[in-house]
């Protein structure tokens, strides 16, 4: 082998081993350890810290659009309920305000109208106009102020109207026993309607239960029906009753019946379905017995059909109210309860 060939071979060997020697020298001569990449474990991002209960801190919790104050109401609460709007406090507020505003307007108009004999003179028209506007203003202001401070549900708005009618009828009929003056009777009816409406609002409350309002209204209706039947029994038994007595009795009877069942709500709590069922059975049975008795006995000009109709209606109401099985409406019995089970549920006590 020639000397040129030996030198070329030596040069090739040196070039091949130079990189490995350089890497080994840098590996053993450096103070910084070389860490090989480990692809066996995934790399994760740092997580938010957890509290002691295992929940995220409040500032780390995501906010939903529904829970932000800007997207919901202003959070104002009245009587434990969310305020209905910027002006109306509850779903029955509009009915409540309209009722008192119109009642005040009508009271001012009719009291001034009857006082002047509904004359078309300028002074009479001015008095009726002033009475209407002042009554409407007072009714609107008082009802708006009350609903600003009390949450008003729909039952109060609806049943307050009926109770106003019953209260106005009662006080007008009561005052008619002592005076026939139209001015006195008009003012009596207006004051009675106002008193009944405000007693309903203050005693019943803005969250008056629907079944209580329905029970009071049913008492007024049944008071009128039973008073008419009793007056018919007396009238067709031979004792003639004057028209004024008929009027006064029928005007006062709804108030007596409504007051009696309003006091009954302090102890009894019948369900809405039970009240409706009792009303339906009482009216149906009473009407059928009255008509059949009159047809069989020869007419309505005798007392027997009215007596039978009254007794049949009262018996139907009592039976349905006290003996109707309420098993489907009973809540499930609690586990481990020692209270004895009953075959019937009585919501009246």
C-alpha positions, 0 to 999 in steps of 0.5 A: 500500500502506498503512503498516499493510500495510508494517509487517506484511510487514516483521515477517513477514520479520524473524521468518522470518530470525531463527532462521537468523541466530541459528544462524549467529551461534552457529556462527561465534561459538563456540570449540567445533566442532560435530561432526556424527554419523557413522552410517557407522561402527558403534560397538563396545564395548572388547575384552579385551586380547590377549597376545603369542601372540594368546590372551586372558589367563587371567583373561579366559578363560571357565571351563567347569563341567567344568574347575572343581576343585569339579565334578571330582575332587580332582586327586590323582595316583598313578603318573601316574593320577587317583586313583579315589576317596577310599579306593580308588586304582584300579578294581582296588583293591576286588578287591585288598583283598577278595582279601587280606582273605579270603585272610588270614581263610582262612589264619588259620582253616585253620592254626589249625583243622588245628593243633587237629584242628578240635575243637569245644572252646572253646579250638579255637574261640577259636583259629580265631576269633582266627586268622580275625580276625587274618588278615583284619585283617592282610590288609585293613591291608596291602592297603589301605596298599599301594593307598593308595600305588599305583594298582591296575588291574583286571588286578592284582586279577584275576590276583593271585587266580589267582597266589595259587592257583598259589603256594599249590599250588606251596609245598604240593606242594614241602613235601609232598616232605619232610613229611606233617604237615597243619600244615606243609602248611597253613602252606606253602600259606598262605605260598605264596599270600601270597608269590605275591600280593605278588610279583605286586603288587610286581613286576608293579606296579599297572599290570600289563599285561593281556597279561602277566597272561594270559601268566603264567596261561596258563603255569600252566594249560599247566604243569598240562596238560603235567605230567598228559600226561607223567605219563600217558605214564610211567604207561601205559608200564609204570612205575607212579606212586604217588598221592603223586607224582601229587599233588606233581607236579600241585601244583608244575607250575603254579608252574613254568609260571607262573614260566617265562612270567613270566620270559619277559615280560622279553623277549617281549611277545605281544599278548592276541589272540595268547595267546588264539589260541594257547591255543585252538588248543593246547587244541583240537588237543591234545584232538582228537588225544588223543581220536581217537588213543585211539579208533583205538588202542583206549583211554586205557590206553596211552601213545601217545594222550598222546604224540600229544596233547602233541606236537599241542598243542605244535606248534599253539601254536608254529605259531600263536605264531610263524607267524600273519600279523599284517598287520591288527594292524601299525601303519601304516609311518612316512613315510620309514622305512628299516626293511625290511618283513616278511611276518609280525609276530612278537610274541615277539621 
